[in-house]
Each structure stands twice: as structure tokens, then as C-alpha cells.
Amino acid sequence: MNKLWDNITTEDVKNAIELFDVTNKPFPEPRNTFLIHNNKKYPAKHIRGMAYFIANKQEISKTEYSGGEETVKFFTRLGFQVEYHKNTIKPKLSHNDAPERRIVTKPDRNLPGRSLSAVSQKNALQRLIQKHYGHIETEKKFDWLRTPDQDDLPSDYLEIVTALSNYRQHEGFKKSNYPLSCDIVIEEYKLIIEYDENQHFSKAREITLDHYPANVQLHYSKESWIAACKRINAIDNYPIDRDERRAFYDTVRDIEADRNGYKLIRIKHGDFDWEEQGAEIHFKNLLSIKSTINDTPAGKHKIARLIVTGKDYDEHGNPYLSRLMTLIEKFVFKYHGKHQFEYVVTPGGFLTFNFPPNIRYGISVSYAEKHLIPVLQQEADKVINGFFKSLSTDLYIKLKEIVDYFTIGIDGKNPTNKQHIEF
């Protein structure tokens, strides 16, 4: 069975139900299996597929999974009630006991619900880099990559060391001339790649990043790393000053790599599944990000436009949400840390919604214009909010960092006739 089903949580199912309620899109009528939520029946297999998309950010064909008993077991395991062949099947767990997120530290919803193996992710990333570059070196050390002399501390480190010492009064990180290694090195290109797991995103790391000198050139988004530190807030107290040591060593890598002419790229665990399709494109997008100094964008531009094609929509004009999300992801990777925009403009009909059932029949255009615009606006808002809610937390934060206003073109349709409205 597809292991990605294990990523789905109770929260994902509830979000799928909410999305189903506001979109009113056509779906295959169930024969025997219904999901029961808040005393309302839902097409179980269809909701299961929507939850799969929300959790994994990829669509799945209904031919790839079964309804019936398989879907019954799926929902009852997550704490939901199901009707199967007119018999009510009680959940195995209550919603309070059902599995939610599987991350020990404060949850980071970059890849919702996933618990990716750091080892397998690093191995997949290494294979990808070898394919792209050929020879690579792992855990490499350099003569120049050592902690600074605490008795003759370079000016770049003065504020960092002071702030980190004041954090919890731990001094163990102040070890002079301590050699450090790098995760992955491509010497021919003077490229270093560091893979940061959740334990790297601590309060101590936030403090060091906040005190970086203005002249250090970074090849990742410092602001995104600080935001992740605030979200994840990892704590590792074995030994007692482990957070300070890890944060300072990462700082030394950043500063000394820049000093010695190396480009150091950081990859955050969970930002992307390096074992899935599209990993090579994602990696190339990372490599294309230009360097920044103190994360200062190179000027603000007025307007950016997102261009869609007919391939992004089905025969009824409804969008494939996964393709629209991929479009936004590409936009963010292309411009994050390089440009800011006042507006991002989407075309008309970027999103769609159906008229609510109670206003589909016998409603004239003049009556709708006079009395029903607020109702239709409310339906449009639900779909728009659901769309942004389905973006990963990290992608949403990066989007907000580069765009002041994101405009949505959304069309409403009456499925019983040709009435429609454009917002």
C-alpha cells in the first residue's frame, strides 16, 4: 500500500471536509460507504482522496486506492465514524486520541503530517547531487574551517559570542581552533551544502542569526531560517549547552565559507521530500537563488503576474489545485531573497466555486445583483481561504515576505444553468 497514506492526519481529513463543503465540485456518487461528520454524510472515498492531496500536495487517481472496507478502516483509525452497507461503524479512536502530527518538537508544517527520515533524505539528496555534479565529498574538513580564537576574537564574531553567552550563560561553545566538517562539498565548484534537521532550529540559532555581521554573504534566506527557529523552537539539553554549540558551529561555517570563497547553501529538512518526483527541479531552483547580504531584497517591483494555461484546468474550467500550487512554488523559489513585489496578479477564473444549492434555481440576474452578492462573495472567500490554507507553512511565509498584496481572480458558476459571476 502507498506509504503516503500514513501522512494523513485527523486535521487533514477535517480540512478536506471543509474544502468539500465550500467547493461543491462534482464527485462520483458513493454506493455503500459514507463518512459521517457532524451528523452529515460525505462520500468517503472522495474525501479520502482530498485528504491525500492536502497532506501530500499531490493528487491521486481513484483507481489507485479502494473504497469499501479499506476506506472504512482508514477513517475509523483516524477517529471518524463511517456508514458501510447501511451499518454504522464506530471509530477506533476518538478525535482527541487520533494521531495528529508526528514531530516531537514544535510542529513545522512544511510538509504537513510527514515524518521523513533524515538519513534517507540525506542519501537521496546525495544521489541527486552526484547525478548533477559527479564527484562529491561528505563530512569534509578544511584547514580554514575552525572555531575562532577566543583570546583574539575577530570582529565578525564579537556580537554573536556576546549575545549567545548572555542567552543562558553557557560558555562551552567558546572552544578555540576546533575543527568543523561540512555535510556535502563539491570542490570543483567551491560549493558547500548543509542539511539542517529540526534540531538546528533553536532559540540559540535564532540569536546567532540575528547578530550576523552585515558584510557576510549568504546563499539562503536568513529570515526564513529565523522564522523556522521561532516555529520549531528545538531544545537539545544533552549536553546542557548543545544548542549553543550547534548554533555557533553553524555560524562559523557560514562566516568562514564566505571568507574563503565558498558558496554555502542550507537545506531545511522537511522543506521538500528528496525521494519524490520533481526533486531534481527543486534542487536546480535552490541553486539558482542568488546570494544576499543580510537578506536585503534587491529593490521592490510593482507588479508580478502569474500565467496559467489550459493544462492547469479540467474540461469544466475547474483548476487542478496541485498545478496552481506548483506555479506558486516556482514563483517563490525564483524570487525569494531577490525581489519584492507590491502586487501579484492572477488571471480571471484562477479559482472557481459553485453557487450554493439554495440559490441555483429560479434566481434572476437582477435579483442576484441586488440581494445575493454578499452570499456569493462569502462562498468565494471560503474557497480562497481554503486554497491558501492548503499551502505549506514555509511556502506561505516566503510568499508573504516577497509580496504585499496577492490578488485572486475567482469565478462563480451555477451548475444548473449558464449563470456565472466574476470576482
C-alpha positions in Angstrom: 0.0 0.0 0.0 1.2 3.5 -0.7 3.1 4.7 2.4 2.0 8.3 1.8 -1.4 7.4 3.2 0.3 7.3 6.6 1.0 11.0 6.3 -2.7 11.9 6.6 -4.0 13.1 10.0 -7.3 13.9 11.5 -6.7 17.5 10.8 -6.1 16.8 7.1 -9.5 15.0 6.9 -11.3 17.8 8.6 -9.7 20.3 6.1 -10.8 18.0 3.2 -14.4 18.1 4.5 -14.3 21.9 4.8 -12.9 22.2 1.3 -15.6 19.8 0.0 -18.3 21.9 1.7 -17.2 25.1 0.0 -16.3 24.0 -3.5 -19.4 21.8 -4.3 -17.4 20.2 -7.2 -18.9 17.1 -8.9 -17.9 13.7 -7.5 -18.7 10.0 -8.1 -21.8 9.1 -6.0 -20.9 6.6 -3.3 -22.7 3.3 -3.3 -22.1 1.9 0.2 -19.5 3.9 2.1 -20.1 7.3 3.7 -18.0 9.3 6.1 -20.1 10.8 9.0 -19.0 14.1 10.4 -21.2 16.5 12.5 -24.2 14.3 11.6 -23.7 14.9 7.9 -22.9 12.2 5.3 -19.9 12.6 2.9 -18.6 10.5 0.0 -15.9 8.6 1.9 -13.6 7.6 -0.9 -13.8 11.1 -2.4 -13.0 12.8 0.9 -10.1 10.3 1.4 -8.6 11.4 -1.9 -8.9 15.1 -1.0 -7.2 14.4 2.3 -4.4 12.7 0.5 -3.9 15.8 -1.6 -3.9 18.1 1.4 -1.4 16.0 3.3 1.0 15.2 0.4 0.5 18.1 -2.0 -0.1 15.7 -4.9 -3.3 14.2 -6.4 -4.1 10.5 -6.5 -6.4 8.8 -9.0 -9.4 6.9 -7.6 -8.1 3.9 -9.5 -5.1 3.8 -7.2 -7.0 3.1 -4.0 -10.1 1.2 -2.9 -13.3 2.3 -1.2 -15.3 -0.2 0.9 -13.6 -1.9 3.8 -10.2 -0.3 3.1 -11.6 3.2 3.3 -13.7 2.2 6.4 -10.5 1.1 8.2 -8.7 4.2 7.1 -11.3 6.6 8.6 -12.0 4.7 11.8 -8.3 4.5 12.5 -8.3 8.3 12.5 -11.2 8.6 14.8 -14.1 9.1 12.3 -17.5 7.4 12.1 -18.4 5.6 8.9 -21.6 4.2 7.4 -20.9 1.0 5.4 -23.7 -1.0 3.8 -26.1 0.9 6.0 -24.3 -0.2 9.1 -22.7 2.4 11.4 -19.1 1.7 12.1 -17.8 3.4 15.3 -14.2 4.9 15.3 -11.4 3.0 16.9 -10.2 6.2 18.5 -11.8 9.5 19.5 -10.6 12.6 17.6 -8.6 13.6 20.7 -6.7 10.3 20.6 -6.3 10.1 16.9 -2.8 10.6 15.5 -2.0 14.2 14.6 1.5 15.4 13.8 4.4 13.1 14.2 7.1 15.6 15.1 8.4 15.8 18.7 9.5 19.4 18.5 7.0 22.2 17.8 5.4 21.1 14.6 6.7 22.7 11.3 4.0 22.2 8.6 6.4 22.5 5.6 5.3 19.0 4.5 2.1 18.5 6.5 2.0 15.4 8.6 5.2 13.8 7.2 7.8 12.2 9.4 10.7 12.0 6.9 13.8 10.0 7.7 16.7 12.4 7.8 19.1 9.6 6.8 17.1 8.5 3.8 16.5 12.2 2.8 20.3 12.9 3.0 21.1 9.8 1.0 18.5 10.8 -1.7 19.9 14.3 -1.8 23.5 13.0 -2.1 22.5 10.7 -5.0 20.8 13.7 -6.7 23.9 15.9 -6.3 26.2 13.2 -7.6 24.0 12.9 -10.6 24.1 16.6 -11.1 27.9 17.2 -10.4 29.6 13.9 -10.4 32.2 13.7 -7.6 31.2 14.9 -4.2 32.8 14.7 -0.7 30.9 14.2 2.5 31.9 15.2 6.1 34.8 17.1 4.6 37.1 19.2 6.8 39.1 22.2 5.7 42.2 23.7 7.4 40.5 27.1 7.5 37.2 25.8 8.9 37.9 26.1 12.7 36.3 28.0 15.5 37.9 31.3 16.1 40.5 32.1 18.8 38.5 33.3 21.8 41.5 35.2 23.1 41.8 37.2 19.8 38.2 37.1 18.6 37.6 38.6 15.1 35.2 41.5 14.9 32.7 39.4 12.9 32.1 37.2 15.9 32.1 39.8 18.8 28.3 40.5 18.9 27.4 36.9 18.2 29.5 35.5 21.0 28.3 38.1 23.5 24.6 37.5 22.7 25.0 33.7 22.8 26.8 33.9 26.1 24.1 36.1 27.6 21.3 33.7 26.5 21.8 31.1 29.2 25.2 31.9 30.5 26.7 28.8 29.0 30.3 29.1 27.8 31.1 25.6 26.5 30.8 26.7 22.9 33.8 29.0 23.3 36.3 26.4 22.2 39.2 27.9 20.2 40.5 26.3 17.0 38.0 23.4 17.0 37.8 21.7 13.5 34.4 21.5 11.8 33.2 19.4 8.9 30.7 20.0 6.1 27.8 17.8 5.1 28.5 17.8 1.3 31.2 19.6 -0.7 31.6 19.9 -4.4 35.2 21.2 -4.6 35.3 21.9 -8.3 32.5 24.5 -7.9 33.5 25.6 -4.4 30.1 24.7 -3.2 29.1 23.5 0.3 25.7 22.1 1.1 24.5 21.8 4.7 21.4 19.8 5.5 19.7 21.3 8.6 17.5 19.0 10.6 15.0 20.3 13.1 17.5 20.4 16.0 19.3 23.2 14.2 16.3 25.5 14.6 16.6 26.6 18.2 16.5 29.8 20.1 20.3 29.8 20.2 20.4 29.6 16.4 17.9 32.5 16.2 20.2 34.6 18.4 23.3 34.0 16.3 21.4 34.7 13.0 20.1 38.0 14.5 23.6 39.1 15.1 25.3 38.2 11.8 27.6 41.0 10.6 26.3 43.0 7.6 29.1 42.0 5.3 28.6 38.2 5.4 27.2 37.0 2.1 24.5 34.3 2.5 23.1 31.9 -0.1 19.9 31.0 1.8 17.2 33.1 3.3 18.2 34.2 6.8 14.7 35.5 7.5 13.2 32.1 6.7 15.7 30.4 9.0 14.9 32.8 11.8 11.1 32.2 11.2 11.8 28.4 11.4 13.7 28.8 14.6 10.6 30.5 16.1 8.2 27.9 14.8 10.2 24.7 15.6 11.9 26.0 18.8 14.0 22.9 19.2 15.6 22.1 22.5 18.5 19.7 23.0 19.9 19.8 26.5 22.3 16.9 26.3 24.9 18.1 26.9 23.4 21.2 28.6 24.8 23.6 26.1 24.3 21.6 23.0 22.0 24.2 21.4 24.7 26.9 21.8 27.4 24.7 20.4 25.4 23.6 17.4 24.3 27.2 16.7 27.8 28.6 16.9 29.3 25.9 14.7 26.7 26.6 12.0 27.6 30.3 12.3 31.3 29.6 11.9 30.5 27.5 8.8 28.6 30.4 7.3 31.1 33.1 8.0 34.3 31.1 7.2 32.9 29.7 4.0 32.2 33.2 2.8 35.6 34.4 3.9 37.3 31.6 1.9 35.3 32.0 -1.3 32.9 29.1 -0.9 29.1 29.2 -1.6 27.3 27.6 1.3 23.7 26.5 0.7 21.5 25.4 3.5 18.6 23.0 3.0 16.0 22.6 5.7 14.8 19.1 6.5 11.1 18.8 5.6 11.0 21.6 3.1 10.9 19.0 0.3 10.8 15.2 0.0 14.0 14.4 -1.8 12.8 10.9 -2.7 9.8 12.1 -4.7 9.3 13.1 -8.3 10.4 16.7 -9.1 13.4 16.6 -6.7 15.8 17.5 -9.4 13.8 20.6 -10.5 13.6 21.6 -6.9 17.3 21.3 -6.4 18.1 23.3 -9.5 15.7 26.0 -8.2 17.7 26.1 -5.0 21.0 26.5 -6.9 19.5 29.4 -8.9 18.9 31.5 -5.8 21.2 34.5 -5.9 23.3 35.4 -2.9 22.1 38.0 -0.4 23.8 40.2 2.1 21.9 40.4 5.3 18.8 39.2 3.4 18.2 42.6 1.8 16.0 42.3 -1.3 17.3 44.0 -4.5 14.6 46.6 -4.7 10.8 46.4 -4.8 9.0 45.9 -8.1 5.4 47.0 -8.7 3.5 44.0 -10.2 4.2 40.3 -11.0 1.7 38.2 -13.0 1.1 34.5 -12.7 0.4 32.9 -16.1 -1.7 29.8 -16.3 -2.6 27.6 -19.3 -5.5 25.3 -20.2 -3.5 22.4 -18.9 -4.0 23.7 -15.4 -7.8 23.3 -15.7 -10.2 20.4 -16.3 -12.8 20.3 -19.1 -15.3 22.2 -16.9 -12.8 25.0 -16.3 -12.1 24.0 -12.7 -8.4 24.3 -11.6 -6.1 21.4 -10.8 -5.1 22.8 -7.4 -1.8 20.9 -7.3 -0.7 22.6 -10.5 -1.6 26.0 -9.2 0.4 25.3 -6.0 3.4 24.2 -8.1 3.1 27.5 -10.0 3.2 29.5 -6.8 6.1 27.3 -5.5 8.2 28.1 -8.7 7.4 31.8 -8.3 8.6 31.8 -4.7 11.8 29.9 -5.4 12.6 32.2 -8.3 12.2 35.5 -6.5 12.5 34.8 -2.8 15.5 36.8 -1.4 16.0 38.6 -4.7 12.9 40.7 -5.4 9.8 42.1 -3.6 6.5 43.0 -5.3 3.7 45.2 -4.3 1.1 43.0 -6.2 0.9 39.6 -7.6 -1.9 39.4 -10.1 -3.7 36.2 -11.2 -6.0 35.9 -14.2 -9.7 35.8 -14.0 -11.0 32.3 -13.1 -7.8 31.4 -11.4 -10.0 29.7 -8.8 -13.7 28.7 -9.2 -16.6 28.0 -6.9 -20.2 26.7 -7.4 -23.3 28.7 -6.4 -24.7 27.4 -3.1 -27.6 24.9 -3.7 -30.3 27.2 -2.2 -29.7 29.9 -4.9 -29.3 27.7 -8.0 -32.9 27.7 -9.2 -35.4 30.4 -10.2 -33.0 33.3 -9.4 -32.9 36.1 -11.9 -29.8 38.1 -12.6 -31.3 41.3 -11.4 -32.4 39.8 -8.2 -28.9 38.2 -7.7 -27.2 41.5 -8.3 -29.4 43.3 -5.8 -29.6 40.7 -3.0 -27.1 37.8 -3.4 -23.7 39.4 -4.0 -22.7 39.1 -0.3 -23.6 35.4 -0.3 -21.6 34.7 -3.4 -18.6 36.8 -2.0 -18.8 34.6 1.1 -18.6 31.4 -1.0 -15.6 32.9 -2.9 -13.8 33.8 0.3 -14.2 30.3 1.6 -12.6 28.8 -1.5 -9.7 31.4 -1.4 -9.1 30.8 2.3 -9.1 27.1 1.7 -6.6 27.4 -1.1 -4.1 29.4 0.9 -4.6 27.2 3.9 -3.5 24.2 1.8 -0.1 25.8 1.1 2.7 24.6 3.3 3.5 27.0 6.2 7.0 27.6 4.9 5.8 28.4 1.3 3.1 30.7 2.7 5.6 32.6 4.9 8.0 33.0 2.0 5.2 34.3 -0.3 4.3 36.9 2.3 7.9 38.0 2.5 8.1 38.9 -1.2 4.5 40.1 -1.9 2.5 42.8 -0.2 -0.8 42.0 -2.0 -1.9 38.8 -3.7 -4.9 39.3 -6.0 -7.2 36.3 -6.8 -9.4 36.1 -9.9 -12.2 33.8 -9.0 -15.3 32.9 -11.0 -18.6 31.5 -9.6 -20.7 29.1 -11.6 -24.3 27.9 -11.3 -24.1 24.2 -12.3 -27.8 24.1 -13.2 -27.6 26.8 -16.0 -25.1 29.2 -17.5 -25.2 31.8 -14.8 -21.8 32.9 -13.6 -20.1 35.7 -11.7 -16.6 37.1 -11.8 -14.7 38.5 -8.8 
